Amino acid sequence: MKFFIILFIGLCVALGVLIRKYDLMKAYYKYQTNELEKLEKKYDRQIETSEKKIDELQNIAYLNATTNIWNIDYFLNKSDRAFKEEYDHTPSFTLVAFNIYNIGKINQLFGPTEGDRAVYFTAQTLKRIAGRQIYAQIYSNLFCILFTDCSDEIITNMINKIYMTLITHDDNIQIKTAYGIYKITDTSMNIMDMINYASLAQKFVKESDPECYKFFTDELNSTFLNNKRMSEEMEQALEDHKFMVYLQPMYDLNSYKIISAEALVRWDYPGKGVLSPYAFLPLFESTSLIQKLDYYMWEECMKTIRRWIDNKIEPTPITMNISPSHLQNDKFVDYLIDLRERYLIQHDLLILEIPERGLSNINEQTKAVITRLHNEGFILCIDNFGSLNSPLNLLKDLPIDRIKLDRSFLSKNSKSDEGLTILRYLIAMAKELDFTVITEGIETEEQANMLLEIGCDVGQGYHFSKPVDLRTFDNLNKTLLSALYRPDEYYPTFEDYEKDLDLVVQFFRTRDSAAASG
């Protein structure tokens, strides 16, 4: 019995110990659980803080600090994710790139502050209109949008909405944009290459085009590569004097004598012969290369005049073309004056032709440049007059000496009585303002005679001569081309003189007889 009592007491003690250990373990685990909960909450707070910091860092990394929209890193990252995402269908992707193509003019005319405002407004417009798409400001003046599963109509509608918002936002400062569209066929392609293709298409948009966008095509890419190669070759061609001066004579319509000549460029291109300017000028005019070509041509013209003078040949005044891109800065005037003084050229031997399109949006800077040219003694002519809606105030507001009627203006108005009336009154008005009137594109004797009858002074065109090289020009007959034409003038023949003499003799006989009988 005693044994059982001891055993029971031992079991109770053991059970008490176990219960105590259990309580201690329970308390310990509860403590540990509380600590873990505290640590979990602490880690949650740290994770939340870290996520906020990551978001902040991403905003710093992915946002343009100036315009407050996504930047190129964001666009590359988001586009890559979109391409790699799993879809239940084969998605279509289209990339659009655009820029403000008149940002240089805005900076020049209104200052860099207005230029920055234009870029900011463009960025905010993109953010508001294209908010659901992947978009970004790639560079300072290049923006991109990536569309997923959008039709061409949806894309072009959004482009037109952005375009109209930008161009109409300010009456004084128009933000003009051009858009390139690249339809992505291979999502494994480098995204920057896609952007470059869209940007390439955008470069082919002209201000005169009915649409503000172009789709990228293989033909366009081929044209670009050809233009790029030609641009690279131009620098060497200038050094090698592969650009040649051709002269197209201008004739006094009264005497049919050459009184001046227009300098036109030709390119002696290896393997292709002599290229017409239509093959390369549009490319050069879209870049700064046109200014280098102008500088080259001006000097070649003055060398030509100097050669004539040195060889005792009566020099012919040469008309040189001024590209519109020069008119926003008068540095080229200093270059012209330096050339004129270096080659000792008289003022009346140089005529500068300014294309009418260069004066379509004339401003104070342009007026100042043209006024300085006039004050420096250059003879000034508006070229292609009548090709656009020629503002007549150009004739009274600018110190112009001559106007040259555009060939299309002649062809349109020489076929009807109404057109001839327009020509007649325009020439009469120009003559009243003491301008010399030149008409280009004369192809027939009838046109030349008609122009002389209505008061035109000078004619230019294939009826007289095509543009020729300098050696051929030197050999041209500078006196007469053919029998002179004098409209509405009486040229008596010898028979007429005999009749007139008989009348005079008869008159005097009659008078003498009357006097004798009286």
Secondary structure, 3 states (H helix, E strand, C coil): CHHHHHHHHHHHHHHHHHHHHHHHHHHHHHHHHHHHHHHHHHHHHHHHHHHHHHHHHHHHHHECCCCCCEEHHHHHHHHHHHHHCCCCCCCCEEEEEEEECCHHHHHHHHCHHHHHHHHHHHHHHHHHHCCCCEEEEEECCEEEEEEECCCHHHHHHHHHHHHHHHHCCCCCCCCCEEEEEEEECCCCCCHHHHHHHHHHHHHCCCCCCCCCEEECCHHHHHHHHHHHHHHHHHHHHHHCCCEEEEEEEEEECCCCCEEEEEEEEEEEECCCEEECHHHCHHHHHCCCHHHHHHHHHHHHHHHHHHHHHHCCCCCCCEEEECCHHHHHCCHHHHHHHHHHHHCCCCHHHEEEEEEHHHHCCCCHHHHHHHHHHHHCCCEEEEEEECCCCCCCHHHHHCCCCEEEECHHHHHHHCCCHHHHHHHHHHHHHHHHCCCEEEECCCCCHHHHHHHHHCCCCEECCCCCCCCEEHHHHHHCCCCCCCCCCCCCCCCCCHHHHHHHHHHHHHHHHHHHHHHHHC
